[in-house]
Amino acid sequence: MSSVRGRTVPPHTETTNTDLPGDDVSRTFLGRDHGGVPVSFFIQASPPGHGPGPHTHPYAEVFVLHEGSGSFLAGEETIKATGGSVIVVPPGELHGFTASGAGPLRMTCIHLNDRMITEWAETD
């Protein structure tokens, strides 16, 4: 291991998307399983109508949309977004998304933590 700005940095590792746990819709990278890297992410290919319900995290989440479209809940706002968009949700803010359009919503959902911590909102 080496050190950068006083932080221990794990040695170089490499994996492929298909080696990550999950399926064709969602693959998961947890930093804690890759040398304690302080980031985790989902690689999504969500079909129309698919997406998680409202939830929060104690850290920020960044959605990088590569292709397709979706409707994102971010706090009290609904955001219509398409490929090329980047959406940042602050820590503790209620959020979720639903893929829309004719094809899958392809995006990377970045969690600024070495593991994913999710608190689901109660639904009526």
Secondary structure, 3 states (H helix, E strand, C coil): CEEECCEEECCCCCCCHHHCCECCCEEEECHHHCCCCCCEEEEEEECCCCCCCCEECCCCEEEEEEECEEEEEECCEEEEEECCCEEEECCCCCEEEEEECCCCEEEEEEECCCCCCCEECCCC
